[in-house]
Amino acid sequence: MNTFEKAVVFSFTEAIAYTASGIVSRQVMKNEKGNVSLFAFSAGEGLSEHTAPFDALVQIIDGESDIIIGGNVHKLVAGESIIMPANISHALQARSAFKMILTMIKT
């Protein structure tokens, strides 16, 4: 499994770097109950509208992003979080380069 090493101190903001254009992701931890992933989006990048079978917690740790949930736009900045409900369409769009932690816990 290619996840972060256990019992080792790390910084989320330093654990992933931006690319010139695109999206970078790293799996922090994963098991049968869910996963935690770290993402870095270049300005203007995003994820198209989709749904997921589980609630997902998004934590913005750097930059700014629009999180669209069920057609409603939420403008988030570093230090803010939102829960994307299961089975409701959602999308992301980078207003500036941004980094986020995505936590999904299966029920």
C-alpha positions as CSV (number, residue, x, y, z in Angstrom):
1,M,0.0,0.0,0.0
2,N,1.4,3.4,-1.0
3,T,0.3,5.5,2.0
4,F,2.0,7.8,4.4
5,E,4.4,6.1,6.9
6,K,2.9,5.6,10.4
7,A,4.4,7.2,13.5
8,V,6.2,9.8,11.5
9,V,5.4,13.5,11.8
10,F,4.5,15.3,8.5
11,S,2.9,18.5,7.3
12,F,-0.1,18.2,4.9
13,T,0.9,21.5,3.1
14,E,4.5,20.3,2.6
15,A,3.6,16.6,1.8
16,I,2.4,17.5,-1.7
17,A,3.6,20.0,-4.4
18,Y,1.8,21.9,-7.1
19,T,2.5,21.1,-10.8
20,A,2.6,23.7,-13.5
21,S,-0.8,22.6,-14.6
22,G,-2.9,19.6,-13.4
23,I,-3.9,17.8,-10.3
24,V,-1.6,15.8,-8.0
25,S,-2.9,13.4,-5.4
26,R,-1.4,11.3,-2.6
27,Q,-3.1,8.6,-0.5
28,V,-2.5,9.4,3.2
29,M,-4.2,6.3,4.6
30,K,-6.7,3.7,3.5
31,N,-8.6,0.7,4.9
32,E,-11.9,-1.1,4.5
33,K,-13.7,1.7,6.4
34,G,-12.5,4.6,4.2
35,N,-9.6,6.7,3.1
36,V,-7.9,10.1,3.5
37,S,-6.3,11.7,0.4
38,L,-4.3,14.8,-0.2
39,F,-4.7,16.8,-3.4
40,A,-3.0,19.8,-5.1
41,F,-4.9,21.6,-7.9
42,S,-3.3,24.1,-10.2
43,A,-5.3,27.3,-10.8
44,G,-8.2,26.7,-13.2
45,E,-8.2,22.9,-12.7
46,G,-11.1,21.0,-11.3
47,L,-13.1,17.8,-11.0
48,S,-16.2,17.4,-13.1
49,E,-19.6,16.8,-11.6
50,H,-20.0,13.3,-10.1
51,T,-21.5,11.5,-7.1
52,A,-20.1,9.3,-4.4
53,P,-21.8,6.7,-2.3
54,F,-20.4,8.1,1.0
55,D,-20.3,11.5,2.7
56,A,-16.9,13.2,2.0
57,L,-15.2,15.9,4.2
58,V,-13.2,18.5,2.2
59,Q,-10.7,20.6,4.1
60,I,-8.9,23.4,2.2
61,I,-5.4,23.8,3.5
62,D,-4.0,26.3,1.0
63,G,-5.5,28.6,-1.7
64,E,-9.2,28.9,-2.8
65,S,-11.7,26.6,-4.4
66,D,-15.3,26.6,-5.5
67,I,-17.1,23.5,-4.3
68,I,-20.3,22.9,-6.2
69,I,-22.9,20.7,-4.3
70,G,-26.2,20.0,-5.9
71,G,-25.8,23.0,-8.1
72,N,-24.9,25.4,-5.3
73,V,-21.5,27.1,-5.3
74,H,-19.6,27.3,-2.1
75,K,-16.4,29.5,-2.1
76,L,-13.9,28.0,0.3
77,V,-10.5,29.3,1.4
78,A,-7.7,27.9,3.4
79,G,-8.9,26.9,6.9
80,E,-12.5,26.2,5.8
81,S,-14.2,22.8,5.3
82,I,-17.4,21.4,3.9
83,I,-19.1,18.0,3.9
84,M,-20.3,16.8,0.5
85,P,-23.3,14.5,1.1
86,A,-23.5,11.0,-0.3
87,N,-25.3,10.6,-3.6
88,I,-25.6,14.3,-4.3
89,S,-23.7,15.6,-7.4
90,H,-20.7,17.7,-6.6
91,A,-17.7,19.2,-8.5
92,L,-14.6,21.3,-7.7
93,Q,-13.0,24.2,-9.4
94,A,-9.7,25.9,-8.4
95,R,-10.1,29.6,-8.0
96,S,-6.4,29.7,-7.4
97,A,-3.9,26.9,-6.9
98,F,-5.3,25.0,-3.8
99,K,-4.6,22.0,-1.7
100,M,-7.2,19.9,0.1
101,I,-7.6,16.9,2.4
102,L,-10.4,14.6,1.3
103,T,-11.8,12.2,4.0
104,M,-14.3,9.5,3.0
105,I,-15.7,7.2,5.7
106,K,-17.8,4.2,4.5
107,T,-20.9,3.4,6.4
